[in-house]
Structures are given as structure tokens and as C-alpha cells.
Amino acid sequence: MNTIGQLWHPIWLLWWTIVGVPIHAILSWLLSTLNGNPIADAVGPFGVAIVILTIIIKLILSPVFQYQLTTSRRVQAEQRRIAPQLAAVRKKYKKDPQRLNQETMALYKEHNINPLAQMSGCLPALLQSPILIALFYVIRDAHKTLPIHDFKFLGISLDHTALQPGQLVALAILLPLLAGLTTFVQTKMMTPPGGAASQDATQAAMTQNMTLIMPVFIGFISLQFAAALALYWVVSNLFSIGQQYFITGWGSLSIPPVLRRGRAA
């Protein structure tokens, strides 16, 4: 165990130096800047600081997210292009799964399509994981290290979990619900209209499972940790949804025709 700890410590120190220290410094600066601001005081300075911090982080990560969206859209377009050929292969070899897989891979290779490229959709979540962990530690020690004594945001105690005694539960639980809902919206927007038709059975099942599992998972996690993390996730998702809308549109999300026509105009 000592050996594992010795190996892990330099990695932890590097991660904290690169991610944790800047997050703590930015939050501390934001809180000092917002000190005495009447609007921030009315809403909750810690929550306002979390929102601004989230936007800063998303702006830094936006080139990576844009690359991921562009790559995903290109792969989806290529898969739609060969969808008739894929359908023919599936029909021809539906009783021979091994041959079906071989012919599908051969078709992908022929058209220079990497079927795993859409897995890049996990990249933003992976990049945000060390940020969320660092934010967790900053919030945990905020009473000692940050220049703030009031952690309320619109009546929600951001340093407590949504179900912790003393919370305004009806309001506090709104953040985990929004975290799950915005994750669902973002995931649906990642899938093009009729996207399942251009995917094989395995990919279609993975897409459907991710669409359902991820929002539930994020909502559940948001209930277990300080509400500030849920606030970060909601703002992060809203930022990503806006960026995604201008790059890929609504995807397979069901949107009223009036809104779709408005975008087309």
C-alpha cells in the first residue's frame, strides 16, 4: 500500500497543481471581486462565482468540444451515406453474426469510416472529470480556504447535498433534476434524426442505453454531492447545448416545428 501511495502522490500533486490550484485561485478572486456587489449578494455570491467559473472552464474547453462535435457529425453523415449498403449487408447475413460483423467492418474500411469515432462523445465528460473532482475538494474546504461565509444560492446551500437536513428540498432538488434533464437533451442532440437507422444493432443499442443511463447517473450523482457540483454541471450542459445547437442543430431531440422552421430561416 505504501508503494502505491508513493507512486500515486506525484500524479495527485501534478493534477492538483494543474487543475485544483487554478480553480481555487479563480474562485477566490471571483468571490473577492463580487464582495459587496448588491446583485451577487441578493442571488448568492458563491453561486454566481460557480456560474462564472463554469463559463470560463467551458470557454477553455470549447475548442475540444467543437472538434468532438465536428468529428461526430462527419461520422454520422458518412454512416447515413452508406446506410442502404449497411441495410443490405444486415439482411443478407442476418443469420450469420460473425460474417455480418466481418462484412460490416469491410464496408467501413472501404469507405474509410471509423465506427469508434463517435465514442469521442465521451471526451468532454472525461475532460470534466478531473475538474469536478478538484471542485469537490475546493468546496469541501471552502469554509477554511475561501473568503466567504454564506454558501447560499437562491436559497440553496451549495456546500450541502440536496437532501441534507436544513435544505429547501423542493428547490435544492431542482438542480439534480436539471442536471439529469440537460444531460438528456445534450445526449439526444448528439444523435442525428433517424440516426439508429444508419447504425448497426450494437451501436444503436449503445446509443439508446447512453441516452437513458447517463441522465439518470448524472442526476443520481448530483444528489450525492454538494449542490455546487450540480450547479456546475447544469451551467456546463447549458453552455454545451448552445454550442452544439449552432454546430449540429437539434439532432434527434423532438422540437416543435415552429422552432425548427425558425432555425431554418
Buried (B, 14 or more C-beta within 10 A) or exposed (E): EEEEEEEEEEEEEEEBEEBBEBBBEBBBEBBBEBEEEEEBEEBBBBBBBBBBBBBBBBEEBBEEBBEBBEBBBEBBEBBBEBBEBBEEBBEEBEEEEEEBEEBBEEBBEEEEBEBEBBEBBEBBEEBBEBBBBBBBBBBEEBEEEBEBEEBBBBEBBBBBBBEEEEBBEEBBBBBBBBBBBBBBBBBBBBBBEEBBEBBBEEBBEBBEEBBEEBBEEBBEBBBEBBBBBBBBBBBBBBBBBEBBBEBBBBBBBEBEEEEEEEEEE
